[in-house]
Amino acid sequence: MKECSSSSWCIDKTINVPTILTILKSLAVVAVCAFAFYSRIVEVEAQASANAQEIKAISRKVSSVVRIEEAVKYQNKRIDDIYRILTTKKEK
């Protein structure tokens, strides 16, 4: 910083009020940006958590559907076996 002249804007010979105000303004801008960034991170984390819960729910539903499909295949195989036995006995 350059030295101040003896004006009312100077605190001492090397620090002037406009410079301090500029620094404070810059710090305020940085603080506002940091807060906005932090709030966005919180929002993204909340959305990621909600997405993870939805994915778990969908995964459970898919595994239930897979179990049902396997049960249906097993029942179809049993029905085919019974049908085969019944048709084989009629032919004899």
C-alpha positions in Angstrom: 0.0 0.0 0.0 1.1 3.5 -0.6 1.4 6.0 2.2 -1.5 8.2 3.0 -1.4 11.9 2.9 -2.7 13.5 6.0 -6.4 13.2 5.1 -9.4 12.1 7.1 -9.5 8.8 5.1 -6.3 7.5 6.7 -6.1 5.5 10.0 -2.3 5.9 10.2 0.4 6.6 7.6 0.0 3.3 5.7 -3.6 2.2 6.1 -6.4 4.0 4.4 -10.2 3.5 4.8 -11.0 2.8 1.1 -8.5 0.0 1.0 -10.0 -1.6 4.1 -13.5 -1.3 2.6 -12.3 -2.9 -0.6 -10.8 -5.8 1.3 -14.0 -6.2 3.4 -16.1 -6.1 0.3 -14.0 -8.8 -1.3 -14.3 -10.9 1.9 -18.1 -10.4 1.8 -18.2 -11.6 -1.8 -16.1 -14.6 -0.9 -18.4 -15.4 2.1 -21.5 -15.2 0.0 -20.1 -17.4 -2.7 -18.9 -19.9 -0.1 -22.4 -20.0 1.5 -24.0 -20.5 -1.9 -21.6 -23.3 -2.7 -22.2 -24.9 0.7 -26.0 -24.7 0.3 -25.7 -26.3 -3.2 -23.6 -29.1 -1.8 -26.2 -29.7 0.9 -29.0 -29.9 -1.7 -27.0 -32.3 -3.9 -26.3 -34.5 -0.9 -30.0 -34.6 0.0 -30.9 -35.4 -3.6 -28.2 -38.2 -3.7 -29.6 -39.6 -0.5 -33.1 -39.6 -1.9 -31.9 -41.2 -5.1 -30.1 -43.9 -3.1 -33.3 -44.7 -1.2 -35.3 -44.9 -4.4 -32.7 -47.2 -6.0 -32.8 -49.5 -2.9 -36.6 -49.6 -3.2 -36.5 -50.4 -6.9 -33.9 -53.1 -6.2 -36.1 -54.7 -3.7 -39.0 -54.7 -6.1 -36.9 -56.1 -8.9 -35.7 -58.9 -6.7 -39.3 -59.7 -5.7 -40.3 -59.8 -9.4 -37.3 -62.1 -10.1 -38.5 -64.5 -7.3 -42.0 -64.4 -8.7 -40.7 -65.2 -12.2 -38.7 -68.1 -10.8 -41.8 -69.5 -8.9 -43.9 -69.2 -12.1 -41.2 -71.0 -14.1 -41.2 -73.8 -11.4 -45.0 -74.0 -11.5 -45.0 -74.1 -15.3 -42.5 -76.9 -15.2 -44.6 -78.9 -12.7 -47.7 -78.3 -14.9 -45.8 -79.5 -18.0 -44.7 -82.6 -16.1 -48.2 -83.3 -14.9 -49.6 -82.8 -18.4 -46.9 -85.1 -19.8 -47.8 -87.8 -17.3 -51.5 -87.5 -18.0 -51.0 -87.6 -21.8 -48.6 -90.5 -21.5 -51.1 -92.6 -19.5 -53.9 -91.9 -22.0 -51.7 -93.1 -24.9 -50.9 -96.4 -23.2 
